[in-house]
């Protein structure tokens, strides 16, 4: 559980910096976010819940 708590803000920070540098990257970042958390919701046992 500890890694998930620290992982989300770190991913948000890295994503924000990349979006500032490469604005077209926003589509891929949002798609990746939706896919990752969609899979985490459908298969919680994979992500340690």
PDBQT receptor file of N, H, CA, C and O in Angstrom, charges set to zero:
ATOM      1  N   UNK A   1       0.826  -1.195   0.000  1.00  0.00    +0.000 N 
ATOM      2  CA  UNK A   1       0.000   0.000   0.000  1.00  0.00    +0.000 C 
ATOM      3  C   UNK A   1       0.867   1.254   0.000  1.00  0.00    +0.000 C 
ATOM      4  O   UNK A   1       0.493   2.267  -0.592  1.00  0.00    +0.000 OA
ATOM      5  N   UNK A   2       1.995   1.195   0.645  1.00  0.00    +0.000 N 
ATOM      6  H   UNK A   2       2.299   0.373   1.126  1.00  0.00    +0.000 HD
ATOM      7  CA  UNK A   2       2.874   2.359   0.721  1.00  0.00    +0.000 C 
ATOM      8  C   UNK A   2       3.380   2.771  -0.653  1.00  0.00    +0.000 C 
ATOM      9  O   UNK A   2       3.477   3.964  -0.942  1.00  0.00    +0.000 OA
ATOM     10  N   UNK A   3       3.703   1.803  -1.503  1.00  0.00    +0.000 N 
ATOM     11  H   UNK A   3       3.625   0.834  -1.268  1.00  0.00    +0.000 HD
ATOM     12  CA  UNK A   3       4.226   2.143  -2.820  1.00  0.00    +0.000 C 
ATOM     13  C   UNK A   3       3.173   2.824  -3.670  1.00  0.00    +0.000 C 
ATOM     14  O   UNK A   3       3.507   3.705  -4.463  1.00  0.00    +0.000 OA
ATOM     15  N   UNK A   4       1.904   2.441  -3.530  1.00  0.00    +0.000 N 
ATOM     16  H   UNK A   4       1.633   1.726  -2.886  1.00  0.00    +0.000 HD
ATOM     17  CA  UNK A   4       0.834   3.071  -4.306  1.00  0.00    +0.000 C 
ATOM     18  C   UNK A   4       0.653   4.517  -3.872  1.00  0.00    +0.000 C 
ATOM     19  O   UNK A   4       0.407   5.391  -4.703  1.00  0.00    +0.000 OA
ATOM     20  N   UNK A   5       0.775   4.774  -2.565  1.00  0.00    +0.000 N 
ATOM     21  H   UNK A   5       0.975   4.063  -1.890  1.00  0.00    +0.000 HD
ATOM     22  CA  UNK A   5       0.609   6.128  -2.040  1.00  0.00    +0.000 C 
ATOM     23  C   UNK A   5       1.683   7.054  -2.591  1.00  0.00    +0.000 C 
ATOM     24  O   UNK A   5       1.390   8.205  -2.914  1.00  0.00    +0.000 OA
ATOM     25  N   UNK A   6       2.907   6.584  -2.705  1.00  0.00    +0.000 N 
ATOM     26  H   UNK A   6       3.144   5.649  -2.442  1.00  0.00    +0.000 HD
ATOM     27  CA  UNK A   6       3.992   7.418  -3.208  1.00  0.00    +0.000 C 
ATOM     28  C   UNK A   6       4.088   7.389  -4.734  1.00  0.00    +0.000 C 
ATOM     29  O   UNK A   6       4.663   8.297  -5.334  1.00  0.00    +0.000 OA
ATOM     30  N   UNK A   7       3.539   6.371  -5.354  1.00  0.00    +0.000 N 
ATOM     31  H   UNK A   7       3.072   5.633  -4.867  1.00  0.00    +0.000 HD
ATOM     32  CA  UNK A   7       3.659   6.214  -6.794  1.00  0.00    +0.000 C 
ATOM     33  C   UNK A   7       2.772   7.199  -7.547  1.00  0.00    +0.000 C 
ATOM     34  O   UNK A   7       3.207   7.763  -8.550  1.00  0.00    +0.000 OA
ATOM     35  N   UNK A   8       1.545   7.419  -7.091  1.00  0.00    +0.000 N 
ATOM     36  H   UNK A   8       1.192   6.961  -6.276  1.00  0.00    +0.000 HD
ATOM     37  CA  UNK A   8       0.634   8.296  -7.805  1.00  0.00    +0.000 C 
ATOM     38  C   UNK A   8       1.124   9.747  -7.875  1.00  0.00    +0.000 C 
ATOM     39  O   UNK A   8       1.115  10.322  -8.963  1.00  0.00    +0.000 OA
ATOM     40  N   UNK A   9       1.550  10.363  -6.769  1.00  0.00    +0.000 N 
ATOM     41  H   UNK A   9       1.558   9.896  -5.885  1.00  0.00    +0.000 HD
ATOM     42  CA  UNK A   9       2.055  11.735  -6.884  1.00  0.00    +0.000 C 
ATOM     43  C   UNK A   9       3.311  11.838  -7.739  1.00  0.00    +0.000 C 
ATOM     44  O   UNK A   9       3.503  12.827  -8.447  1.00  0.00    +0.000 OA
ATOM     45  N   UNK A  10       4.158  10.832  -7.677  1.00  0.00    +0.000 N 
ATOM     46  H   UNK A  10       4.003  10.028  -7.102  1.00  0.00    +0.000 HD
ATOM     47  CA  UNK A  10       5.372  10.832  -8.488  1.00  0.00    +0.000 C 
ATOM     48  C   UNK A  10       5.019  10.746  -9.972  1.00  0.00    +0.000 C 
ATOM     49  O   UNK A  10       5.585  11.478 -10.784  1.00  0.00    +0.000 OA
ATOM     50  N   UNK A  11       4.100   9.869 -10.330  1.00  0.00    +0.000 N 
ATOM     51  H   UNK A  11       3.640   9.275  -9.670  1.00  0.00    +0.000 HD
ATOM     52  CA  UNK A  11       3.648   9.777 -11.720  1.00  0.00    +0.000 C 
ATOM     53  C   UNK A  11       2.997  11.078 -12.181  1.00  0.00    +0.000 C 
ATOM     54  O   UNK A  11       3.211  11.509 -13.314  1.00  0.00    +0.000 OA
ATOM     55  N   UNK A  12       2.212  11.700 -11.322  1.00  0.00    +0.000 N 
ATOM     56  H   UNK A  12       2.038  11.349 -10.402  1.00  0.00    +0.000 HD
ATOM     57  CA  UNK A  12       1.567  12.961 -11.672  1.00  0.00    +0.000 C 
ATOM     58  C   UNK A  12       2.606  14.053 -11.926  1.00  0.00    +0.000 C 
ATOM     59  O   UNK A  12       2.464  14.837 -12.865  1.00  0.00    +0.000 OA
ATOM     60  N   UNK A  13       3.631  14.107 -11.109  1.00  0.00    +0.000 N 
ATOM     61  H   UNK A  13       3.746  13.471 -10.347  1.00  0.00    +0.000 HD
ATOM     62  CA  UNK A  13       4.682  15.110 -11.266  1.00  0.00    +0.000 C 
ATOM     63  C   UNK A  13       5.456  14.901 -12.558  1.00  0.00    +0.000 C 
ATOM     64  O   UNK A  13       5.691  15.851 -13.306  1.00  0.00    +0.000 OA
ATOM     65  N   UNK A  14       5.851  13.666 -12.822  1.00  0.00    +0.000 N 
ATOM     66  H   UNK A  14       5.660  12.895 -12.214  1.00  0.00    +0.000 HD
ATOM     67  CA  UNK A  14       6.592  13.364 -14.045  1.00  0.00    +0.000 C 
ATOM     68  C   UNK A  14       5.736  13.651 -15.270  1.00  0.00    +0.000 C 
ATOM     69  O   UNK A  14       6.221  14.212 -16.252  1.00  0.00    +0.000 OA
ATOM     70  N   UNK A  15       4.474  13.269 -15.215  1.00  0.00    +0.000 N 
ATOM     71  H   UNK A  15       4.080  12.813 -14.417  1.00  0.00    +0.000 HD
ATOM     72  CA  UNK A  15       3.570  13.512 -16.336  1.00  0.00    +0.000 C 
ATOM     73  C   UNK A  15       3.384  14.999 -16.589  1.00  0.00    +0.000 C 
ATOM     74  O   UNK A  15       3.366  15.443 -17.737  1.00  0.00    +0.000 OA
ATOM     75  N   UNK A  16       3.248  15.755 -15.529  1.00  0.00    +0.000 N 
ATOM     76  H   UNK A  16       3.262  15.394 -14.597  1.00  0.00    +0.000 HD
ATOM     77  CA  UNK A  16       3.080  17.201 -15.679  1.00  0.00    +0.000 C 
ATOM     78  C   UNK A  16       4.277  17.864 -16.335  1.00  0.00    +0.000 C 
ATOM     79  O   UNK A  16       4.119  18.736 -17.189  1.00  0.00    +0.000 OA
ATOM     80  N   UNK A  17       5.468  17.455 -15.942  1.00  0.00    +0.000 N 
ATOM     81  H   UNK A  17       5.597  16.746 -15.248  1.00  0.00    +0.000 HD
ATOM     82  CA  UNK A  17       6.683  18.013 -16.535  1.00  0.00    +0.000 C 
ATOM     83  C   UNK A  17       6.778  17.630 -18.011  1.00  0.00    +0.000 C 
ATOM     84  O   UNK A  17       7.102  18.468 -18.852  1.00  0.00    +0.000 OA
ATOM     85  N   UNK A  18       6.495  16.365 -18.324  1.00  0.00    +0.000 N 
ATOM     86  H   UNK A  18       6.232  15.684 -17.641  1.00  0.00    +0.000 HD
ATOM     87  CA  UNK A  18       6.547  15.924 -19.721  1.00  0.00    +0.000 C 
ATOM     88  C   UNK A  18       5.521  16.642 -20.586  1.00  0.00    +0.000 C 
ATOM     89  O   UNK A  18       5.792  16.961 -21.744  1.00  0.00    +0.000 OA
ATOM     90  N   UNK A  19       4.339  16.897 -20.024  1.00  0.00    +0.000 N 
ATOM     91  H   UNK A  19       4.119  16.638 -19.083  1.00  0.00    +0.000 HD
ATOM     92  CA  UNK A  19       3.308  17.611 -20.786  1.00  0.00    +0.000 C 
ATOM     93  C   UNK A  19       3.742  19.052 -21.046  1.00  0.00    +0.000 C 
ATOM     94  O   UNK A  19       3.457  19.598 -22.112  1.00  0.00    +0.000 OA
ATOM     95  N   UNK A  20       4.426  19.672 -20.086  1.00  0.00    +0.000 N 
ATOM     96  H   UNK A  20       4.658  19.229 -19.221  1.00  0.00    +0.000 HD
ATOM     97  CA  UNK A  20       4.927  21.025 -20.314  1.00  0.00    +0.000 C 
ATOM     98  C   UNK A  20       5.966  21.046 -21.431  1.00  0.00    +0.000 C 
ATOM     99  O   UNK A  20       6.008  21.982 -22.229  1.00  0.00    +0.000 OA
ATOM    100  N   UNK A  21       6.799  20.015 -21.485  1.00  0.00    +0.000 N 
ATOM    101  H   UNK A  21       6.764  19.254 -20.837  1.00  0.00    +0.000 HD
ATOM    102  CA  UNK A  21       7.846  19.964 -22.501  1.00  0.00    +0.000 C 
ATOM    103  C   UNK A  21       7.278  19.547 -23.859  1.00  0.00    +0.000 C 
ATOM    104  O   UNK A  21       7.623  20.128 -24.888  1.00  0.00    +0.000 OA
ATOM    105  N   UNK A  22       6.407  18.542 -23.852  1.00  0.00    +0.000 N 
ATOM    106  H   UNK A  22       6.127  18.070 -23.016  1.00  0.00    +0.000 HD
ATOM    107  CA  UNK A  22       5.815  18.003 -25.084  1.00  0.00    +0.000 C 
ATOM    108  C   UNK A  22       4.293  18.055 -24.977  1.00  0.00    +0.000 C 
ATOM    109  O   UNK A  22       3.690  17.068 -24.555  1.00  0.00    +0.000 OA
ATOM    110  N   UNK A  23       3.646  19.165 -25.342  1.00  0.00    +0.000 N 
ATOM    111  H   UNK A  23       4.136  19.967 -25.684  1.00  0.00    +0.000 HD
ATOM    112  CA  UNK A  23       2.189  19.285 -25.173  1.00  0.00    +0.000 C 
ATOM    113  C   UNK A  23       1.386  18.207 -25.909  1.00  0.00    +0.000 C 
ATOM    114  O   UNK A  23       0.299  17.848 -25.458  1.00  0.00    +0.000 OA
ATOM    115  N   UNK A  24       1.890  17.686 -27.021  1.00  0.00    +0.000 N 
ATOM    116  H   UNK A  24       2.774  17.977 -27.387  1.00  0.00    +0.000 HD
ATOM    117  CA  UNK A  24       1.156  16.649 -27.737  1.00  0.00    +0.000 C 
ATOM    118  C   UNK A  24       1.160  15.327 -26.981  1.00  0.00    +0.000 C 
ATOM    119  O   UNK A  24       0.396  14.420 -27.310  1.00  0.00    +0.000 OA
ATOM    120  N   UNK A  25       2.016  15.213 -25.971  1.00  0.00    +0.000 N 
ATOM    121  H   UNK A  25       2.636  15.950 -25.704  1.00  0.00    +0.000 HD
ATOM    122  CA  UNK A  25       2.104  14.008 -25.160  1.00  0.00    +0.000 C 
ATOM    123  C   UNK A  25       0.878  13.835 -24.254  1.00  0.00    +0.000 C 
ATOM    124  O   UNK A  25       0.650  12.756 -23.709  1.00  0.00    +0.000 OA
ATOM    125  N   UNK A  26       0.100  14.897 -24.101  1.00  0.00    +0.000 N 
ATOM    126  H   UNK A  26       0.285  15.775 -24.545  1.00  0.00    +0.000 HD
ATOM    127  CA  UNK A  26      -1.058  14.875 -23.211  1.00  0.00    +0.000 C 
ATOM    128  C   UNK A  26      -2.023  13.748 -23.558  1.00  0.00    +0.000 C 
ATOM    129  O   UNK A  26      -2.532  13.084 -22.655  1.00  0.00    +0.000 OA
ATOM    130  N   UNK A  27      -2.285  13.515 -24.829  1.00  0.00    +0.000 N 
ATOM    131  H   UNK A  27      -1.871  14.054 -25.563  1.00  0.00    +0.000 HD
ATOM    132  CA  UNK A  27      -3.199  12.446 -25.230  1.00  0.00    +0.000 C 
ATOM    133  C   UNK A  27      -2.706  11.093 -24.754  1.00  0.00    +0.000 C 
ATOM    134  O   UNK A  27      -3.495  10.285 -24.263  1.00  0.00    +0.000 OA
ATOM    135  N   UNK A  28      -1.418  10.834 -24.891  1.00  0.00    +0.000 N 
ATOM    136  H   UNK A  28      -0.777  11.490 -25.290  1.00  0.00    +0.000 HD
ATOM    137  CA  UNK A  28      -0.862   9.549 -24.491  1.00  0.00    +0.000 C 
ATOM    138  C   UNK A  28      -0.849   9.393 -22.976  1.00  0.00    +0.000 C 
ATOM    139  O   UNK A  28      -1.085   8.300 -22.462  1.00  0.00    +0.000 OA
ATOM    140  N   UNK A  29      -0.579  10.464 -22.269  1.00  0.00    +0.000 N 
ATOM    141  H   UNK A  29      -0.387  11.352 -22.687  1.00  0.00    +0.000 HD
ATOM    142  CA  UNK A  29      -0.546  10.402 -20.809  1.00  0.00    +0.000 C 
ATOM    143  C   UNK A  29      -1.945  10.097 -20.276  1.00  0.00    +0.000 C 
ATOM    144  O   UNK A  29      -2.101   9.250 -19.397  1.00  0.00    +0.000 OA
ATOM    145  N   UNK A  30      -2.953  10.777 -20.797  1.00  0.00    +0.000 N 
ATOM    146  H   UNK A  30      -2.827  11.466 -21.511  1.00  0.00    +0.000 HD
ATOM    147  CA  UNK A  30      -4.323  10.535 -20.345  1.00  0.00    +0.000 C 
ATOM    148  C   UNK A  30      -4.765   9.123 -20.702  1.00  0.00    +0.000 C 
ATOM    149  O   UNK A  30      -5.392   8.445 -19.888  1.00  0.00    +0.000 OA
ATOM    150  N   UNK A  31      -4.447   8.676 -21.909  1.00  0.00    +0.000 N 
ATOM    151  H   UNK A  31      -3.938   9.227 -22.571  1.00  0.00    +0.000 HD
ATOM    152  CA  UNK A  31      -4.806   7.316 -22.307  1.00  0.00    +0.000 C 
ATOM    153  C   UNK A  31      -4.127   6.290 -21.408  1.00  0.00    +0.000 C 
ATOM    154  O   UNK A  31      -4.767   5.331 -20.975  1.00  0.00    +0.000 OA
ATOM    155  N   UNK A  32      -2.851   6.474 -21.123  1.00  0.00    +0.000 N 
ATOM    156  H   UNK A  32      -2.331   7.252 -21.474  1.00  0.00    +0.000 HD
ATOM    157  CA  UNK A  32      -2.138   5.558 -20.237  1.00  0.00    +0.000 C 
ATOM    158  C   UNK A  32      -2.727   5.539 -18.836  1.00  0.00    +0.000 C 
ATOM    159  O   UNK A  32      -2.857   4.479 -18.223  1.00  0.00    +0.000 OA
ATOM    160  N   UNK A  33      -3.082   6.716 -18.332  1.00  0.00    +0.000 N 
ATOM    161  H   UNK A  33      -2.976   7.577 -18.831  1.00  0.00    +0.000 HD
ATOM    162  CA  UNK A  33      -3.694   6.819 -17.006  1.00  0.00    +0.000 C 
ATOM    163  C   UNK A  33      -5.017   6.067 -16.959  1.00  0.00    +0.000 C 
ATOM    164  O   UNK A  33      -5.275   5.304 -16.028  1.00  0.00    +0.000 OA
ATOM    165  N   UNK A  34      -5.845   6.286 -17.962  1.00  0.00    +0.000 N 
ATOM    166  H   UNK A  34      -5.635   6.906 -18.718  1.00  0.00    +0.000 HD
ATOM    167  CA  UNK A  34      -7.147   5.621 -17.986  1.00  0.00    +0.000 C 
ATOM    168  C   UNK A  34      -7.006   4.107 -18.118  1.00  0.00    +0.000 C 
ATOM    169  O   UNK A  34      -7.738   3.360 -17.469  1.00  0.00    +0.000 OA
ATOM    170  N   UNK A  35      -6.088   3.655 -18.939  1.00  0.00    +0.000 N 
ATOM    171  H   UNK A  35      -5.494   4.262 -19.466  1.00  0.00    +0.000 HD
ATOM    172  CA  UNK A  35      -5.879   2.217 -19.113  1.00  0.00    +0.000 C 
ATOM    173  C   UNK A  35      -5.347   1.598 -17.821  1.00  0.00    +0.000 C 
ATOM    174  O   UNK A  35      -5.834   0.554 -17.387  1.00  0.00    +0.000 OA
ATOM    175  N   UNK A  36      -4.357   2.232 -17.209  1.00  0.00    +0.000 N 
ATOM    176  H   UNK A  36      -3.962   3.080 -17.561  1.00  0.00    +0.000 HD
ATOM    177  CA  UNK A  36      -3.751   1.695 -15.993  1.00  0.00    +0.000 C 
ATOM    178  C   UNK A  36      -4.771   1.579 -14.864  1.00  0.00    +0.000 C 
ATOM    179  O   UNK A  36      -4.873   0.531 -14.227  1.00  0.00    +0.000 OA
ATOM    180  N   UNK A  37      -5.522   2.641 -14.614  1.00  0.00    +0.000 N 
ATOM    181  H   UNK A  37      -5.439   3.493 -15.131  1.00  0.00    +0.000 HD
ATOM    182  CA  UNK A  37      -6.466   2.604 -13.505  1.00  0.00    +0.000 C 
ATOM    183  C   UNK A  37      -7.733   1.827 -13.845  1.00  0.00    +0.000 C 
ATOM    184  O   UNK A  37      -8.424   1.347 -12.947  1.00  0.00    +0.000 OA
ATOM    185  N   UNK A  38      -8.040   1.701 -15.120  1.00  0.00    +0.000 N 
ATOM    186  H   UNK A  38      -7.479   2.091 -15.850  1.00  0.00    +0.000 HD
ATOM    187  CA  UNK A  38      -9.119   0.807 -15.524  1.00  0.00    +0.000 C 
ATOM    188  C   UNK A  38      -8.759  -0.637 -15.249  1.00  0.00    +0.000 C 
ATOM    189  O   UNK A  38      -9.576  -1.400 -14.734  1.00  0.00    +0.000 OA
ATOM    190  N   UNK A  39      -7.528  -1.016 -15.595  1.00  0.00    +0.000 N 
ATOM    191  H   UNK A  39      -6.865  -0.396 -16.014  1.00  0.00    +0.000 HD
ATOM    192  CA  UNK A  39      -7.058  -2.373 -15.301  1.00  0.00    +0.000 C 
ATOM    193  C   UNK A  39      -6.959  -2.617 -13.803  1.00  0.00    +0.000 C 
ATOM    194  O   UNK A  39      -7.262  -3.713 -13.332  1.00  0.00    +0.000 OA
ATOM    195  N   UNK A  40      -6.542  -1.613 -13.055  1.00  0.00    +0.000 N 
ATOM    196  H   UNK A  40      -6.296  -0.722 -13.438  1.00  0.00    +0.000 HD
ATOM    197  CA  UNK A  40      -6.453  -1.755 -11.599  1.00  0.00    +0.000 C 
ATOM    198  C   UNK A  40      -7.837  -1.953 -10.997  1.00  0.00    +0.000 C 
ATOM    199  O   UNK A  40      -7.979  -2.661  -9.999  1.00  0.00    +0.000 OA
ATOM    200  N   UNK A  41      -8.855  -1.342 -11.584  1.00  0.00    +0.000 N 
ATOM    201  H   UNK A  41      -8.740  -0.767 -12.394  1.00  0.00    +0.000 HD
ATOM    202  CA  UNK A  41     -10.215  -1.528 -11.089  1.00  0.00    +0.000 C 
ATOM    203  C   UNK A  41     -10.794  -2.880 -11.468  1.00  0.00    +0.000 C 
ATOM    204  O   UNK A  41     -11.536  -3.475 -10.686  1.00  0.00    +0.000 OA
ATOM    205  N   UNK A  42     -10.468  -3.375 -12.654  1.00  0.00    +0.000 N 
ATOM    206  H   UNK A  42      -9.866  -2.891 -13.290  1.00  0.00    +0.000 HD
ATOM    207  CA  UNK A  42     -10.992  -4.654 -13.106  1.00  0.00    +0.000 C 
ATOM    208  C   UNK A  42     -10.255  -5.838 -12.481  1.00  0.00    +0.000 C 
ATOM    209  O   UNK A  42     -10.865  -6.866 -12.185  1.00  0.00    +0.000 OA
ATOM    210  N   UNK A  43      -8.962  -5.696 -12.284  1.00  0.00    +0.000 N 
ATOM    211  H   UNK A  43      -8.466  -4.861 -12.524  1.00  0.00    +0.000 HD
ATOM    212  CA  UNK A  43      -8.135  -6.786 -11.764  1.00  0.00    +0.000 C 
ATOM    213  C   UNK A  43      -7.329  -6.319 -10.546  1.00  0.00    +0.000 C 
ATOM    214  O   UNK A  43      -6.109  -6.191 -10.640  1.00  0.00    +0.000 OA
ATOM    215  N   UNK A  44      -7.977  -6.065  -9.419  1.00  0.00    +0.000 N 
ATOM    216  H   UNK A  44      -8.968  -6.169  -9.343  1.00  0.00    +0.000 HD
ATOM    217  CA  UNK A  44      -7.248  -5.535  -8.253  1.00  0.00    +0.000 C 
ATOM    218  C   UNK A  44      -6.204  -6.490  -7.681  1.00  0.00    +0.000 C 
ATOM    219  O   UNK A  44      -5.258  -6.048  -7.029  1.00  0.00    +0.000 OA
ATOM    220  N   UNK A  45      -6.363  -7.797  -7.917  1.00  0.00    +0.000 N 
ATOM    221  H   UNK A  45      -7.132  -8.155  -8.447  1.00  0.00    +0.000 HD
ATOM    222  CA  UNK A  45      -5.390  -8.749  -7.372  1.00  0.00    +0.000 C 
ATOM    223  C   UNK A  45      -4.028  -8.593  -8.038  1.00  0.00    +0.000 C 
ATOM    224  O   UNK A  45      -3.012  -8.930  -7.431  1.00  0.00    +0.000 OA
ATOM    225  N   UNK A  46      -3.978  -8.092  -9.265  1.00  0.00    +0.000 N 
ATOM    226  H   UNK A  46      -4.804  -7.817  -9.759  1.00  0.00    +0.000 HD
ATOM    227  CA  UNK A  46      -2.695  -7.890  -9.947  1.00  0.00    +0.000 C 
ATOM    228  C   UNK A  46      -1.900  -6.776  -9.279  1.00  0.00    +0.000 C 
ATOM    229  O   UNK A  46      -0.673  -6.839  -9.201  1.00  0.00    +0.000 OA
ATOM    230  N   UNK A  47      -2.600  -5.763  -8.801  1.00  0.00    +0.000 N 
ATOM    231  H   UNK A  47      -3.597  -5.711  -8.864  1.00  0.00    +0.000 HD
ATOM    232  CA  UNK A  47      -1.938  -4.586  -8.228  1.00  0.00    +0.000 C 
ATOM    233  C   UNK A  47      -1.836  -4.658  -6.707  1.00  0.00    +0.000 C 
ATOM    234  O   UNK A  47      -1.587  -3.642  -6.059  1.00  0.00    +0.000 OA
ATOM    235  N   UNK A  48      -2.022  -5.832  -6.137  1.00  0.00    +0.000 N 
ATOM    236  H   UNK A  48      -2.224  -6.657  -6.664  1.00  0.00    +0.000 HD
ATOM    237  CA  UNK A  48      -1.755  -6.041  -4.731  1.00  0.00    +0.000 C 
ATOM    238  C   UNK A  48      -2.868  -5.679  -3.770  1.00  0.00    +0.000 C 
ATOM    239  O   UNK A  48      -2.620  -5.569  -2.569  1.00  0.00    +0.000 OA
ATOM    240  N   UNK A  49      -4.077  -5.490  -4.250  1.00  0.00    +0.000 N 
ATOM    241  H   UNK A  49      -4.279  -5.579  -5.225  1.00  0.00    +0.000 HD
ATOM    242  CA  UNK A  49      -5.169  -5.145  -3.330  1.00  0.00    +0.000 C 
ATOM    243  C   UNK A  49      -5.832  -6.392  -2.793  1.00  0.00    +0.000 C 
ATOM    244  O   UNK A  49      -6.772  -6.300  -2.004  1.00  0.00    +0.000 OA
TER     245      UNK A  49
